Amino acid sequence: MKFGTKAIHAGQEPDPATGAIMTPIYQTSTYVQESPGKHKGYAYARGKNPTRTALERNIAALENGKHAICFSSGMGAIDAVIKLLRPGDEVITGDDLYGGSYRIFTKIFEPLGIKFHFVNLTDVSGIEPLISSRTKLIWVETPTNPTMQIVDIAAVSDIAKKHNILLAVDNTFASPYLQNPLTLGADIVMHSATKYLGGHSDVVMGALVMNDDALYEKLFFILNSCGANPGPMDCFLVLRGIKTLHVRMDRHSANGRRVAEYLRNHPRVAKVYWPGFTDHPNHEIACRQMRDFGGMISFVLKDVSLEETFRIASNFKVFTLAESLGGVESLVNHPATMTHASIPKPEREKAGVVDNLLRLSVGIEDVEDLLDDLQQALT
Ligand SMILES: *Cc1c(COP(=O)(O)O)cnc(C)c1O
Protein backbone atom coordinates (compact mmCIF):
# COMPACT_ATOMS: atom_id res chain seq x y z
CA MET A 1 0.00 0.00 0.00
CA LYS A 2 1.09 3.56 -0.67
CA PHE A 3 1.54 6.17 2.05
CA GLY A 4 -1.83 7.96 1.94
CA THR A 5 -3.75 4.70 2.00
CA LYS A 6 -1.69 3.43 4.93
CA ALA A 7 -2.22 6.71 6.80
CA ILE A 8 -5.98 6.22 6.61
CA HIS A 9 -6.29 2.45 6.97
CA ALA A 10 -3.23 0.75 8.48
CA GLY A 11 -3.90 -0.88 11.85
CA GLN A 12 -7.60 -0.18 11.71
CA GLU A 13 -10.68 -2.18 10.84
CA PRO A 14 -14.33 -1.65 11.70
CA ASP A 15 -14.99 -2.48 15.36
CA PRO A 16 -15.90 -6.21 15.44
CA ALA A 17 -18.55 -5.67 18.13
CA THR A 18 -20.52 -2.83 16.50
CA GLY A 19 -19.13 -2.16 13.03
CA ALA A 20 -18.01 1.34 14.07
CA ILE A 21 -15.72 2.65 11.33
CA MET A 22 -13.48 4.59 13.71
CA THR A 23 -11.48 2.68 16.31
CA PRO A 24 -13.33 3.29 19.59
CA ILE A 25 -11.75 5.05 22.56
CA TYR A 26 -11.35 2.06 24.90
CA GLN A 27 -11.59 4.07 28.10
CA THR A 28 -10.76 1.24 30.48
CA SER A 29 -7.91 0.51 32.88
CA THR A 30 -8.44 -3.24 33.09
CA TYR A 31 -9.91 -6.21 31.20
CA VAL A 32 -11.83 -9.32 32.20
CA GLN A 33 -9.92 -12.59 32.49
CA GLU A 34 -11.62 -15.90 31.77
CA SER A 35 -9.40 -17.64 34.29
CA PRO A 36 -6.28 -16.19 35.93
CA GLY A 37 -3.86 -15.18 33.18
CA LYS A 38 -6.25 -16.17 30.36
CA HIS A 39 -7.37 -13.09 28.41
CA LYS A 40 -7.55 -11.66 24.89
CA GLY A 41 -4.07 -10.11 25.04
CA TYR A 42 -5.15 -7.19 27.21
CA ALA A 43 -4.74 -7.43 30.99
CA TYR A 44 -4.07 -3.91 32.30
CA ALA A 45 -4.02 -0.70 30.28
CA ARG A 46 -0.53 0.48 31.29
CA GLY A 47 0.69 -2.39 29.16
CA LYS A 48 -1.81 -2.38 26.32
CA ASN A 49 -5.00 -0.69 25.17
CA PRO A 50 -6.80 -1.47 21.88
CA THR A 51 -6.97 2.19 20.80
CA ARG A 52 -3.22 2.39 21.33
CA THR A 53 -2.67 -0.90 19.50
CA ALA A 54 -4.44 0.50 16.42
CA LEU A 55 -2.29 3.64 16.55
CA GLU A 56 0.93 1.66 17.06
CA ARG A 57 0.20 -0.54 14.05
CA ASN A 58 -0.59 2.54 12.00
CA ILE A 59 2.62 4.39 12.93
CA ALA A 60 4.70 1.22 12.37
CA ALA A 61 3.23 0.93 8.86
CA LEU A 62 4.01 4.59 8.06
CA GLU A 63 7.67 4.09 9.03
CA ASN A 64 7.95 0.72 7.24
CA GLY A 65 8.63 -0.83 10.66
CA LYS A 66 7.49 -4.02 12.32
CA HIS A 67 6.71 -2.64 15.78
CA ALA A 68 5.74 0.71 17.28
CA ILE A 69 5.28 1.73 20.91
CA CYS A 70 3.48 4.92 21.90
CA PHE A 71 4.43 6.98 24.96
CA SER A 72 2.75 9.77 26.88
CA SER A 73 5.14 12.28 25.28
CA GLY A 74 8.12 12.49 22.96
CA MET A 75 10.32 12.89 26.03
CA GLY A 76 8.83 9.70 27.47
CA ALA A 77 9.92 7.91 24.28
CA ILE A 78 13.47 9.35 24.45
CA ASP A 79 13.67 8.45 28.15
CA ALA A 80 12.83 4.82 27.28
CA VAL A 81 15.58 4.59 24.64
CA ILE A 82 18.28 5.92 27.00
CA LYS A 83 17.09 3.46 29.67
CA LEU A 84 18.39 0.69 27.39
CA LEU A 85 21.87 1.88 28.49
CA ARG A 86 23.87 1.27 31.68
CA PRO A 87 26.28 3.44 33.70
CA GLY A 88 29.59 3.74 31.81
CA ASP A 89 27.92 3.53 28.41
CA GLU A 90 28.49 6.35 25.91
CA VAL A 91 26.30 8.06 23.34
CA ILE A 92 27.33 10.09 20.30
CA THR A 93 24.82 12.75 19.35
CA GLY A 94 24.41 16.07 17.57
CA ASP A 95 25.33 19.53 18.83
CA ASP A 96 22.12 21.04 17.44
CA LEU A 97 19.43 19.07 19.27
CA TYR A 98 15.92 19.72 20.47
CA GLY A 99 16.42 21.57 23.80
CA GLY A 100 14.48 18.94 25.77
CA SER A 101 16.71 16.16 24.41
CA TYR A 102 19.83 18.09 25.46
CA ARG A 103 18.26 18.67 28.88
CA ILE A 104 17.34 15.02 29.59
CA PHE A 105 20.77 13.85 28.36
CA THR A 106 22.79 16.31 30.47
CA LYS A 107 20.57 16.83 33.53
CA ILE A 108 19.01 13.39 34.02
CA PHE A 109 21.24 10.76 32.38
CA GLU A 110 24.76 12.22 32.72
CA PRO A 111 24.43 12.24 36.55
CA LEU A 112 23.42 8.56 36.29
CA GLY A 113 26.74 7.74 34.63
CA ILE A 114 25.99 7.86 30.90
CA LYS A 115 28.37 9.97 28.82
CA PHE A 116 27.19 12.02 25.83
CA HIS A 117 29.43 13.37 23.06
CA PHE A 118 27.79 16.35 21.35
CA VAL A 119 29.28 16.76 17.87
CA ASN A 120 28.41 18.16 14.47
CA LEU A 121 26.92 15.07 12.84
CA THR A 122 26.68 16.70 9.41
CA ASP A 123 30.40 15.82 9.25
CA VAL A 124 30.23 12.01 9.60
CA SER A 125 34.05 11.77 9.65
CA GLY A 126 33.91 13.11 13.22
CA ILE A 127 32.02 10.07 14.50
CA GLU A 128 34.50 7.19 14.29
CA PRO A 129 37.30 8.83 16.35
CA LEU A 130 34.81 9.05 19.27
CA ILE A 131 33.81 5.37 19.17
CA SER A 132 35.09 3.03 21.86
CA SER A 133 33.88 -0.26 23.35
CA ARG A 134 31.67 1.85 25.63
CA THR A 135 29.79 3.48 22.73
CA LYS A 136 26.30 1.95 22.63
CA LEU A 137 24.11 4.47 20.83
CA ILE A 138 24.20 7.17 18.16
CA TRP A 139 21.29 9.60 18.50
CA VAL A 140 20.55 11.62 15.36
CA GLU A 141 18.11 14.44 14.77
CA THR A 142 17.60 15.50 11.15
CA PRO A 143 16.68 18.07 10.02
CA THR A 144 18.25 19.60 13.11
CA ASN A 145 16.45 22.07 15.29
CA PRO A 146 16.45 24.98 14.75
CA THR A 147 19.14 25.41 12.06
CA MET A 148 17.78 22.78 9.66
CA GLN A 149 21.07 20.99 9.00
CA ILE A 150 20.78 17.57 7.38
CA VAL A 151 22.53 14.48 8.73
CA ASP A 152 23.23 11.67 6.25
CA ILE A 153 21.31 8.83 7.94
CA ALA A 154 22.59 6.09 5.59
CA ALA A 155 26.21 7.16 6.13
CA VAL A 156 25.80 7.23 9.93
CA SER A 157 24.07 3.85 9.74
CA ASP A 158 27.07 2.33 7.93
CA ILE A 159 29.33 3.46 10.78
CA ALA A 160 26.90 2.26 13.46
CA LYS A 161 26.55 -1.17 11.84
CA LYS A 162 30.31 -1.56 11.42
CA HIS A 163 30.79 -1.02 15.17
CA ASN A 164 27.60 -2.79 16.28
CA ILE A 165 26.12 0.38 17.80
CA LEU A 166 22.41 1.19 17.92
CA LEU A 167 21.28 4.08 15.74
CA ALA A 168 18.19 6.05 16.79
CA VAL A 169 16.77 8.89 14.70
CA ASP A 170 14.43 11.59 16.00
CA ASN A 171 12.21 11.95 12.93
CA THR A 172 9.86 14.55 14.41
CA PHE A 173 10.75 17.41 12.04
CA ALA A 174 10.40 15.39 8.85
CA SER A 175 7.45 13.13 9.78
CA PRO A 176 7.20 9.67 8.23
CA TYR A 177 5.78 11.23 5.07
CA LEU A 178 9.03 13.02 4.25
CA GLN A 179 11.63 10.61 5.63
CA ASN A 180 11.84 6.97 6.75
CA PRO A 181 15.02 6.36 8.81
CA LEU A 182 14.48 2.58 9.24
CA THR A 183 14.65 2.22 5.46
CA LEU A 184 17.95 4.18 5.57
CA GLY A 185 19.41 1.78 8.16
CA ALA A 186 18.36 3.16 11.57
CA ASP A 187 17.39 0.73 14.36
CA ILE A 188 14.92 3.00 16.14
CA VAL A 189 12.80 5.91 14.90
CA MET A 190 11.51 8.33 17.50
CA HIS A 191 8.64 10.78 17.06
CA SER A 192 7.16 13.53 19.10
CA ALA A 193 3.65 12.69 17.87
CA THR A 194 2.68 16.02 19.45
CA LYS A 195 3.93 17.65 16.25
CA TYR A 196 3.16 16.56 12.66
CA LEU A 197 1.62 13.15 13.46
CA GLY A 198 -1.06 14.64 15.75
CA GLY A 199 -0.96 17.75 13.60
CA HIS A 200 -3.61 19.84 15.39
CA SER A 201 -1.82 21.08 18.54
CA ASP A 202 -4.32 19.27 20.76
CA VAL A 203 -2.32 16.34 22.16
CA VAL A 204 1.11 15.46 23.61
CA MET A 205 2.49 12.04 22.67
CA GLY A 206 5.61 10.14 21.65
CA ALA A 207 6.36 7.04 19.61
CA LEU A 208 9.19 4.62 18.86
CA VAL A 209 9.32 2.37 15.80
CA MET A 210 11.68 -0.57 15.28
CA ASN A 211 12.06 -3.81 13.33
CA ASP A 212 14.03 -5.97 15.74
CA ASP A 213 11.84 -8.21 17.94
CA ALA A 214 14.27 -8.30 20.88
CA LEU A 215 14.65 -4.51 20.83
CA TYR A 216 10.86 -4.18 20.79
CA GLU A 217 10.56 -6.51 23.82
CA LYS A 218 13.13 -4.47 25.76
CA LEU A 219 11.45 -1.14 24.97
CA PHE A 220 7.99 -2.52 25.71
CA PHE A 221 9.33 -3.79 29.06
CA ILE A 222 10.55 -0.25 29.82
CA LEU A 223 7.19 1.27 28.86
CA ASN A 224 5.27 -1.19 31.01
CA SER A 225 7.72 -0.90 33.93
CA CYS A 226 8.10 2.87 33.94
CA GLY A 227 4.55 3.79 32.95
CA ALA A 228 4.89 6.60 30.39
CA ASN A 229 1.89 5.20 28.48
CA PRO A 230 -0.55 7.48 26.66
CA GLY A 231 -4.28 7.41 27.38
CA PRO A 232 -6.82 6.09 24.88
CA MET A 233 -8.35 9.51 24.13
CA ASP A 234 -4.95 10.84 23.12
CA CYS A 235 -4.36 7.75 20.96
CA PHE A 236 -7.67 8.38 19.22
CA LEU A 237 -6.72 12.00 18.51
CA VAL A 238 -3.39 11.02 16.94
CA LEU A 239 -5.02 8.20 14.96
CA ARG A 240 -7.45 10.76 13.58
CA GLY A 241 -4.75 13.35 12.96
CA ILE A 242 -2.63 10.93 10.93
CA LYS A 243 -5.46 10.34 8.45
CA THR A 244 -4.59 13.68 6.82
CA LEU A 245 -0.81 13.56 7.37
CA HIS A 246 0.09 13.21 3.68
CA VAL A 247 -2.28 16.01 2.63
CA ARG A 248 -1.03 18.31 5.38
CA MET A 249 2.65 17.61 4.67
CA ASP A 250 2.22 18.47 1.00
CA ARG A 251 0.74 21.83 1.98
CA HIS A 252 3.29 22.44 4.76
CA SER A 253 6.03 21.81 2.19
CA ALA A 254 4.48 24.01 -0.52
CA ASN A 255 3.86 26.88 1.93
CA GLY A 256 7.33 26.36 3.43
CA ARG A 257 8.93 26.81 0.02
CA ARG A 258 7.07 30.09 -0.61
CA VAL A 259 7.92 31.46 2.84
CA ALA A 260 11.60 30.45 2.57
CA GLU A 261 11.93 32.15 -0.81
CA TYR A 262 10.12 35.25 0.44
CA LEU A 263 12.40 35.56 3.47
CA ARG A 264 15.53 35.03 1.44
CA ASN A 265 14.69 38.11 -0.63
CA HIS A 266 13.71 40.27 2.35
CA PRO A 267 16.10 43.16 3.12
CA ARG A 268 15.79 42.71 6.91
CA VAL A 269 16.75 39.03 6.79
CA ALA A 270 20.44 38.08 6.97
CA LYS A 271 20.15 34.30 6.61
CA VAL A 272 17.47 31.66 6.02
CA TYR A 273 17.86 28.04 7.12
CA TRP A 274 15.83 25.74 4.85
CA PRO A 275 17.20 22.54 3.26
CA GLY A 276 15.33 23.15 -0.01
CA PHE A 277 17.76 25.85 -1.20
CA THR A 278 20.14 24.42 -3.78
CA ASP A 279 23.04 26.17 -1.99
CA HIS A 280 22.11 24.73 1.43
CA PRO A 281 25.28 22.85 2.49
CA ASN A 282 23.44 19.51 2.79
CA HIS A 283 20.87 20.03 0.02
CA GLU A 284 22.01 16.99 -1.93
CA ILE A 285 21.60 14.66 1.07
CA ALA A 286 18.22 16.22 1.81
CA CYS A 287 17.12 15.43 -1.77
CA ARG A 288 18.34 11.87 -1.38
CA GLN A 289 16.71 11.04 1.96
CA MET A 290 13.64 13.31 2.08
CA ARG A 291 10.58 13.42 -0.14
CA ASP A 292 10.21 17.20 0.31
CA PHE A 293 11.49 19.84 2.73
CA GLY A 294 8.55 20.44 5.09
CA GLY A 295 7.38 23.57 6.85
CA MET A 296 10.19 24.29 9.31
CA ILE A 297 12.26 27.38 8.55
CA SER A 298 14.58 29.48 10.68
CA PHE A 299 15.95 32.91 9.84
CA VAL A 300 18.35 35.45 11.26
CA LEU A 301 17.34 39.11 11.37
CA LYS A 302 19.89 41.59 10.07
CA ASP A 303 21.56 43.84 12.68
CA VAL A 304 18.85 43.85 15.34
CA SER A 305 18.99 43.90 19.13
CA LEU A 306 17.26 41.32 21.31
CA GLU A 307 14.57 43.92 22.05
CA GLU A 308 13.89 44.50 18.35
CA THR A 309 13.82 40.73 17.76
CA PHE A 310 11.24 40.42 20.57
CA ARG A 311 9.22 43.25 19.05
CA ILE A 312 9.12 41.53 15.66
CA ALA A 313 8.33 38.13 17.22
CA SER A 314 5.34 39.72 18.98
CA ASN A 315 4.21 41.58 15.87
CA PHE A 316 2.61 38.67 13.97
CA LYS A 317 -1.14 38.44 13.47
CA VAL A 318 -1.55 35.09 11.66
CA PHE A 319 1.58 33.35 13.00
CA THR A 320 1.21 32.76 16.76
CA LEU A 321 4.14 33.23 19.12
CA ALA A 322 4.37 29.82 20.79
CA GLU A 323 6.58 26.79 21.39
CA SER A 324 5.94 23.57 19.49
CA LEU A 325 5.48 22.95 15.76
CA GLY A 326 3.83 20.75 13.21
CA GLY A 327 0.23 21.83 13.70
CA VAL A 328 -2.11 23.14 11.02
CA GLU A 329 -1.59 26.69 12.32
CA SER A 330 1.57 28.70 11.72
CA LEU A 331 3.76 29.42 14.74
CA VAL A 332 6.76 31.66 15.37
CA ASN A 333 9.27 30.88 18.09
CA HIS A 334 12.34 32.61 19.56
CA PRO A 335 14.62 29.58 20.17
CA ALA A 336 17.21 31.37 22.34
CA THR A 337 14.64 32.20 25.03
CA MET A 338 11.94 29.61 24.34
CA THR A 339 12.64 26.10 22.96
CA HIS A 340 16.43 26.24 23.44
CA ALA A 341 16.65 28.29 26.65
CA SER A 342 17.93 25.25 28.58
CA ILE A 343 21.12 25.19 26.47
CA PRO A 344 23.94 27.41 27.87
CA LYS A 345 24.46 30.53 25.74
CA PRO A 346 27.99 29.72 24.44
CA GLU A 347 26.92 26.26 23.23
CA ARG A 348 23.68 27.64 21.86
CA GLU A 349 25.49 30.30 19.84
CA LYS A 350 28.05 27.80 18.57
CA ALA A 351 25.10 25.86 17.10
CA GLY A 352 23.78 29.04 15.45
CA VAL A 353 21.01 29.75 17.97
CA VAL A 354 21.77 33.45 18.20
CA ASP A 355 19.55 36.07 19.85
CA ASN A 356 18.24 37.37 16.51
CA LEU A 357 17.18 33.94 15.18
CA LEU A 358 13.47 33.18 14.74
CA ARG A 359 12.00 29.78 13.88
CA LEU A 360 8.78 29.33 11.93
CA SER A 361 6.50 26.34 11.82
CA VAL A 362 4.70 27.14 8.59
CA GLY A 363 1.10 25.92 8.78
CA ILE A 364 -1.39 25.07 6.08
CA GLU A 365 -3.24 28.41 5.89
CA ASP A 366 -3.47 30.29 2.57
CA VAL A 367 0.11 31.23 1.84
CA GLU A 368 -0.73 34.79 0.70
CA ASP A 369 -1.96 35.53 4.23
CA LEU A 370 1.26 34.15 5.68
CA LEU A 371 3.42 36.27 3.35
CA ASP A 372 1.33 39.38 4.15
CA ASP A 373 1.80 38.67 7.85
CA LEU A 374 5.57 38.34 7.46
CA GLN A 375 5.67 41.58 5.52
CA GLN A 376 3.80 43.57 8.17
CA ALA A 377 5.68 41.95 11.08
CA LEU A 378 9.09 42.71 9.54
CA THR A 379 8.40 46.41 8.99
C1 LIG B 1 8.86 18.35 20.69
C2 LIG B 1 10.05 17.54 20.38
C3 LIG B 1 10.47 16.51 21.23
C4 LIG B 1 9.79 16.22 22.55
O1 LIG B 1 8.48 15.76 22.39
P1 LIG B 1 7.28 16.08 23.42
O2 LIG B 1 6.13 15.42 22.78
O3 LIG B 1 7.17 17.56 23.53
O4 LIG B 1 7.67 15.46 24.73
C5 LIG B 1 11.58 15.78 20.85
N1 LIG B 1 12.24 16.02 19.69
C6 LIG B 1 11.85 17.01 18.86
C7 LIG B 1 12.62 17.25 17.60
C8 LIG B 1 10.76 17.80 19.17
O5 LIG B 1 10.40 18.79 18.34
The ligand as an SDF file (V2000), in Angstrom:
LIG
                    3D

 15 15  0  0  0  0  0  0  0  0999 V2000
    8.8560   18.3480   20.6940 C   0  0  0  0  0  0  0  0  0  0  0  0
   10.0490   17.5450   20.3800 C   0  0  0  0  0  0  0  0  0  0  0  0
   10.4720   16.5110   21.2300 C   0  0  0  0  0  0  0  0  0  0  0  0
    9.7910   16.2210   22.5470 C   0  0  0  0  0  0  0  0  0  0  0  0
    8.4850   15.7610   22.3920 O   0  0  0  0  0  0  0  0  0  0  0  0
    7.2840   16.0780   23.4180 P   0  0  0  0  0  0  0  0  0  0  0  0
    6.1260   15.4190   22.7830 O   0  0  0  0  0  0  0  0  0  0  0  0
    7.1680   17.5600   23.5300 O   0  0  0  0  0  0  0  0  0  0  0  0
    7.6700   15.4580   24.7330 O   0  0  0  0  0  0  0  0  0  0  0  0
   11.5750   15.7750   20.8460 C   0  0  0  0  0  0  0  0  0  0  0  0
   12.2400   16.0250   19.6860 N   0  0  0  0  0  0  0  0  0  0  0  0
   11.8540   17.0130   18.8570 C   0  0  0  0  0  0  0  0  0  0  0  0
   12.6150   17.2490   17.6030 C   0  0  0  0  0  0  0  0  0  0  0  0
   10.7580   17.7980   19.1690 C   0  0  0  0  0  0  0  0  0  0  0  0
   10.4040   18.7890   18.3400 O   0  0  0  0  0  0  0  0  0  0  0  0
  1  2  1  0
  2  3  1  0
  2 14  2  0
  3  4  1  0
  3 10  2  0
  4  5  1  0
  5  6  1  0
  6  7  2  0
  6  8  1  0
  6  9  1  0
 10 11  1  0
 11 12  2  0
 12 13  1  0
 12 14  1  0
 14 15  1  0
M  END
$$$$
